[in-house]
Amino acid sequence: MSSVLKPHIARMSAYVPPLEGRDPQRFTLLDFNERTVPVSEPIKRALIDFISGDRLQMYPSYSDIGQRLADYCGLAAGQVMITNGSDQGIDLIIRAAAASGDHAIIPGPSFAIYRQCAAVQDLRISEPRYSRDRGFPTAAVLAAITAQTRLIVIANPNNPSGTLVPREDILAIAAAAPQAAVLVDECYFEYSRETVADQLDGHNNLFVTRTFSKTWGLPSIRFGYVLSAAENIRALLNVRGPYDVNQLAVVAARAALDNPDYTRDYVREVMLEAKPLLERYLHDAGIEYWPSGANYLWVFPPDAAAVNERLMQRGILVRPKADADGKPGLRVTVGTVAQTEQLIDALKAAS
Ligand SMILES: Cc1ncc(COP(=O)(O)O)c(C=O)c1O
């Protein structure tokens, strides 16, 4: 029977991350780049208070959250739009910027959602490759730009490689493609501290996406935001629904912004203590990994599948991710110092 759906949609395959069986009581979860310890008490309290206040029957209203985020980012409220996770921001930008047959440049390997959203829009995708030694493929991206290019995705830092993109390169790409939306995904901003959010004035084709899923520890609650020129945000609000972000997400995000220390302290432990510890071990053990600006390392032990299996047997989940040539690797989230010591012990036993 023929489908009533657009043929390219019916032909697609779904992005299905391996979420089943992730029991935090059984496993140390180093597989989704999440915060590896629970969020702070004030956030839980704010959610419980909201539920106890008998307001669940009302539609969400967002009040000052845009302004709060603008203050956090050093921007004007009109340059911010809240979204249902940064995945929604990515989708809205792609939907608003590009139409069927348009050209998109999405360097890879990278986060699967970019290609998923681009495929839904039926875009033609070029995929210049990241490399361990040369990093982001700036020259290849510049060379791939044509008059039909309507979207360029720059994950900074990239997932799974952790690669940071030099700010001058992002701005050079934005200048070279004024007809394209340049989507800079700063999902891991609080880890990397790298941003082009201060460059929105004068760069009308720059779109930054961010999230409360990673450092802030709230992926279950789905809260993200887009930063762009005010005229772009006004247009994107024509696409986002008025209630797409649920009220509990806004309650949690506001409480998180009121209590930034729990995030700051966690980031400090991960980036300044735990990650150097893991890097030192990998270096000394001669295990290859990619330089990373985020809370994860893309690691290539000699027999990645066997190492993954043995880590699982010792109660640690990591994420198998092959490189562009098909070489198997493991993307390993860095957690606390104690969790990293546990990981290193398990890696020693597994290698
Ligand atoms: C690079 C990148 N962007 C976006 C996301 C999605 O974040 P969110 O939970 O805000 O949708 C992820 C999640 O893993 C990611 O790695």
The ligand as a Tripos MOL2 file, in Angstrom:
@<TRIPOS>MOLECULE
LIG
   16    16     1     0     0
SMALL
NO_CHARGES

@<TRIPOS>ATOM
      1 C1         26.4150   18.1610   20.6590 C.3       1 LIG1
      2 C2         25.0740   17.9570   21.2700 C.ar      1 LIG1
      3 N1         24.0900   18.8170   20.9950 N.ar      1 LIG1
      4 C3         22.8540   18.6840   21.5160 C.ar      1 LIG1
      5 C4         22.5510   17.6380   22.3600 C.ar      1 LIG1
      6 C5         21.1360   17.4840   22.8570 C.3       1 LIG1
      7 O1         20.9070   18.1490   24.0080 O.3       1 LIG1
      8 P1         19.4440   18.3270   24.6160 P.3       1 LIG1
      9 O2         19.3010   17.3320   25.6830 O.co2     1 LIG1
     10 O3         19.4450   19.7350   25.1160 O.co2     1 LIG1
     11 O4         18.4510   18.1590   23.5160 O.co2     1 LIG1
     12 C6         23.5410   16.7170   22.6900 C.ar      1 LIG1
     13 C7         23.2300   15.5810   23.5840 C.2       1 LIG1
     14 O5         23.9450   14.6340   23.7260 O.2       1 LIG1
     15 C8         24.8370   16.8800   22.1390 C.ar      1 LIG1
     16 O6         25.8260   16.0370   22.4180 O.3       1 LIG1
@<TRIPOS>BOND
     1     1     2 1
     2     2     3 ar
     3     2    15 ar
     4     3     4 ar
     5     4     5 ar
     6     5     6 1
     7     5    12 ar
     8     6     7 1
     9     7     8 1
    10     8     9 2
    11     8    10 1
    12     8    11 1
    13    12    13 1
    14    12    15 ar
    15    13    14 2
    16    15    16 1
@<TRIPOS>SUBSTRUCTURE
     1 LIG1         1 GROUP 0 **** ****
